Amino acid sequence: MKKIIISTLLVSLLILSGCSSSDKSNGNKTSESTKPQAGILKDGKTVCGDPALDVNTTHTVEFNTTKGSFTVELDVKNAPVSAAHLAALVKSGFYDGLTFHRVIKDFMIQGGDPNGDGTGSSDCSVISETPPRDYDQGDFAWAKTGTDPAGTAGSQFFIITGTSNSPSVAFLNQKTQAQNDDVAKIQYGYAGTVTKGIDVVLAIEALSTGDEGIPSETITISNAKLNS
C-alpha cells in the first residue's frame, strides 16, 4: 500500500501521492469501493468516458467545504485532458463528502482521497498536462507517487497556497521545468487556478497540524459542482 509522503524543502523532495485502490476506510468517510468512479483503467490507458470540454466556454468547479467555498477555473486551453478528467470526477459526485487530509504551511492543502489518509484514489487515472508556466498561489495540481509518470492524475489533488517565491513552491517549479528524465518524474499535472475564494483555501492552510500535516479540524468537501 502506497501512502502520501510530503516533506518540506529542508527535509527532502516532496512526494504527493495519488494511489491505487485500497480497502482501507477512515471513520465516517465513504469508502472508495462505494464512491462513484469517473472511469476504468484499461491496458495502461484510462477510459474516462467524458468528452473534451469546449475550449470556447469558461468552465469552473466550485468546491463547497465546511470552511467555505472556493472556485477553480479550468484551463481547458492549456490542459484539456486534465480539465476533462477533473470535470468527470466532479460530475460523478466523487469528491462529495471527502476531506482535506494534509496541509503544509506556505505550500499547499491536499484532498480528494476517498480513504482520507493518503492511500486512496479513483479507478480512473490519466496522464495530464504539466503547467505552461511556474506554479503559483491558487493553482490546482494532481498528486501522485514518486514512481508514477510525470503528470499522472488520479483523484488526489493539491492547491498551492504559497507564492512562487516561497521556498517549497520555488523548489517544485525547478522540478516542474526540469528536462532531465529522472528529475522530470517529479512533475505534477495541472488543471487550473482558484479564481474565487482563495481566502478559504488560506484559512484551511492556517489550521494547526499534527503528524504528517493532518489538520486539527476536519474540513469536508460538502459537494463539488461543475459550472459551464
C-alpha positions as CSV (number, residue, x, y, z in Angstrom):
1,M,0.0,0.0,0.0
2,K,1.4,3.4,-1.0
3,K,0.9,6.4,1.1
4,I,1.5,10.1,0.6
5,I,4.7,11.4,1.9
6,I,5.2,15.1,1.8
7,S,8.4,16.7,3.0
8,T,9.4,20.3,3.3
9,L,12.3,21.6,1.2
10,L,14.7,21.3,4.1
11,V,14.0,17.6,4.6
12,S,13.7,16.0,1.2
13,L,12.0,16.2,-2.2
14,L,8.2,16.3,-1.7
15,I,6.2,13.3,-3.0
16,L,2.5,13.8,-3.3
17,S,0.7,10.5,-3.8
18,G,-2.5,9.7,-5.7
19,C,-2.6,5.9,-5.2
20,S,-4.4,2.9,-6.4
21,S,-7.4,1.3,-4.8
22,S,-7.3,0.3,-1.2
23,D,-9.8,-1.5,1.1
24,K,-9.0,0.9,3.9
25,S,-11.6,3.4,5.1
26,N,-11.4,6.2,7.5
27,G,-14.0,7.0,10.2
28,N,-17.3,8.1,8.7
29,K,-15.8,8.8,5.3
30,T,-17.4,6.9,2.4
31,S,-15.2,4.0,1.4
32,E,-13.6,4.0,-2.0
33,S,-15.5,1.0,-3.2
34,T,-18.8,2.7,-2.8
35,K,-17.8,6.0,-4.4
36,P,-18.9,6.7,-8.0
37,Q,-16.0,6.3,-10.3
38,A,-15.0,8.5,-13.3
39,G,-13.7,5.7,-15.4
40,I,-11.8,2.5,-15.6
41,L,-8.2,1.5,-16.2
42,K,-7.6,-0.5,-19.4
43,D,-4.3,-1.6,-20.9
44,G,-2.4,1.1,-19.1
45,K,-4.6,3.8,-20.5
46,T,-7.6,5.4,-18.9
47,V,-11.1,5.4,-20.5
48,C,-13.0,8.1,-18.6
49,G,-16.0,8.2,-20.8
50,D,-16.2,12.0,-20.7
51,P,-15.8,14.2,-23.8
52,A,-13.3,17.1,-24.0
53,L,-14.6,20.4,-22.7
54,D,-15.5,23.2,-25.1
55,V,-12.4,25.4,-25.3
56,N,-14.6,28.5,-26.1
57,T,-16.6,28.2,-22.9
58,T,-15.5,29.1,-19.3
59,H,-15.7,26.0,-17.1
60,T,-15.3,26.3,-13.3
61,V,-15.5,23.9,-10.4
62,E,-17.0,25.2,-7.1
63,F,-15.8,23.3,-4.1
64,N,-18.2,23.9,-1.2
65,T,-16.5,23.0,2.1
66,T,-17.2,23.2,5.8
67,K,-14.8,26.1,5.9
68,G,-16.4,28.0,3.0
69,S,-16.3,27.8,-0.8
70,F,-13.7,28.3,-3.5
71,T,-13.8,28.1,-7.3
72,V,-11.3,26.7,-9.7
73,E,-11.4,27.9,-13.3
74,L,-10.3,25.0,-15.5
75,D,-7.5,25.8,-18.0
76,V,-9.1,24.0,-21.0
77,K,-6.8,25.6,-23.5
78,N,-3.5,24.5,-21.9
79,A,-4.7,21.4,-20.0
80,P,-7.6,19.8,-21.9
81,V,-7.0,16.3,-20.7
82,S,-6.6,17.4,-17.1
83,A,-9.6,19.7,-17.2
84,A,-11.9,16.9,-18.7
85,H,-10.6,14.5,-16.0
86,L,-11.5,16.8,-13.2
87,A,-14.8,17.6,-14.7
88,A,-15.6,13.9,-15.0
89,L,-14.8,13.3,-11.3
90,V,-16.8,16.2,-10.2
91,K,-19.9,15.3,-12.3
92,S,-19.8,11.8,-10.9
93,G,-20.0,13.1,-7.3
94,F,-16.7,11.6,-6.4
95,Y,-15.5,14.5,-4.2
96,D,-18.7,14.9,-2.3
97,G,-18.1,14.1,1.4
98,L,-14.3,13.8,1.1
99,T,-11.8,15.8,3.2
100,F,-8.6,17.8,3.1
101,H,-6.3,15.3,4.8
102,R,-3.0,17.2,4.6
103,V,-1.7,20.7,5.0
104,I,1.8,22.1,4.6
105,K,2.3,25.8,5.6
106,D,3.2,28.2,2.9
107,F,3.0,25.4,0.3
108,M,-0.3,23.5,-0.2
109,I,-3.6,21.9,1.0
110,Q,-4.3,18.4,-0.2
111,G,-7.6,16.4,-0.6
112,G,-9.5,14.1,-2.9
113,D,-8.6,10.8,-1.2
114,P,-11.7,8.5,-0.7
115,N,-9.8,6.8,2.2
116,G,-9.0,10.1,3.8
117,D,-5.4,9.1,4.7
118,G,-3.4,9.4,1.6
119,T,-3.7,5.8,0.4
120,G,-6.7,6.1,-2.0
121,S,-7.7,7.3,-5.4
122,S,-10.3,6.9,-8.1
123,D,-10.2,4.0,-10.5
124,C,-9.6,6.5,-13.3
125,S,-6.1,7.7,-14.0
126,V,-4.8,9.9,-16.8
127,I,-1.6,11.5,-17.9
128,S,-2.5,15.1,-17.6
129,E,-0.6,18.2,-18.8
130,T,2.0,19.9,-16.7
131,P,1.6,23.7,-16.2
132,P,2.5,26.1,-19.1
133,R,4.3,28.3,-16.5
134,D,5.6,28.2,-13.0
135,Y,3.1,27.1,-10.3
136,D,1.8,30.0,-8.2
137,Q,-0.7,30.5,-5.4
138,G,-4.1,29.1,-6.1
139,D,-3.1,26.6,-8.8
140,F,-4.7,23.2,-8.8
141,A,-2.3,20.3,-9.2
142,W,-2.7,16.5,-9.2
143,A,-0.9,14.4,-6.5
144,K,0.9,11.3,-7.4
145,T,3.6,8.9,-6.2
146,G,7.2,9.4,-6.9
147,T,7.2,6.3,-9.2
148,D,4.2,7.4,-11.3
149,P,4.9,9.0,-14.7
150,A,5.0,12.8,-14.9
151,G,1.5,14.3,-14.9
152,T,-0.3,11.3,-13.5
153,A,-3.7,12.3,-12.3
154,G,-6.0,10.1,-10.2
155,S,-8.3,11.8,-7.8
156,Q,-6.0,13.3,-5.1
157,F,-5.1,17.0,-5.7
158,F,-3.4,19.9,-4.0
159,I,-4.0,23.6,-4.1
160,I,-0.8,25.7,-4.0
161,T,-1.0,28.2,-1.0
162,G,2.5,29.6,-1.2
163,T,3.6,32.1,-3.7
164,S,6.1,31.4,-6.5
165,N,8.8,32.9,-4.2
166,S,8.0,30.5,-1.4
167,P,10.9,28.0,-0.9
168,S,8.8,24.9,-1.4
169,V,6.9,26.3,-4.4
170,A,10.2,27.6,-6.0
171,F,11.7,24.1,-5.5
172,L,8.6,22.5,-7.0
173,N,8.9,24.8,-10.0
174,Q,12.6,23.8,-10.5
175,K,11.4,20.2,-10.9
176,T,8.4,21.1,-13.0
177,Q,10.6,22.8,-15.6
178,A,13.4,20.2,-15.5
179,Q,14.4,18.4,-18.7
180,N,16.4,15.6,-17.1
181,D,14.3,12.4,-17.3
182,D,15.0,11.3,-13.8
183,V,14.1,14.7,-12.3
184,A,11.1,15.1,-14.7
185,K,9.3,12.2,-12.9
186,I,8.6,14.7,-10.2
187,Q,6.4,16.9,-12.5
188,Y,2.8,17.2,-11.4
189,G,-0.2,17.6,-13.6
190,Y,-2.1,20.9,-13.7
191,A,-5.8,21.7,-14.2
192,G,-6.5,25.3,-13.4
193,T,-6.4,28.1,-10.8
194,V,-8.5,29.3,-7.9
195,T,-10.3,32.5,-9.2
196,K,-12.6,33.0,-6.2
197,G,-12.4,32.1,-2.5
198,I,-8.6,32.0,-2.1
199,D,-9.2,33.3,1.4
200,V,-11.0,30.0,2.2
201,V,-8.0,28.0,0.8
202,L,-5.7,30.0,3.0
203,A,-8.0,29.6,6.0
204,I,-7.6,25.8,5.6
205,E,-3.9,26.2,5.3
206,A,-3.8,28.2,8.5
207,L,-5.1,25.3,10.6
208,S,-2.8,23.8,13.1
209,T,-1.5,20.4,12.1
210,G,-0.4,17.2,13.7
211,D,1.7,14.3,12.4
212,E,2.2,14.2,8.6
213,G,0.4,17.5,8.3
214,I,-3.0,16.2,9.4
215,P,-5.1,19.3,10.1
216,S,-6.5,19.8,13.6
217,E,-10.0,20.4,12.2
218,T,-11.8,18.0,9.8
219,I,-12.5,20.0,6.6
220,T,-15.0,18.2,4.4
221,I,-16.0,18.9,0.8
222,S,-19.7,19.1,1.1
223,N,-20.1,19.0,-2.6
224,A,-18.2,20.0,-5.8
225,K,-20.1,21.4,-8.8
226,L,-19.1,21.9,-12.4
227,N,-20.4,25.1,-13.9
228,S,-20.1,25.7,-17.7
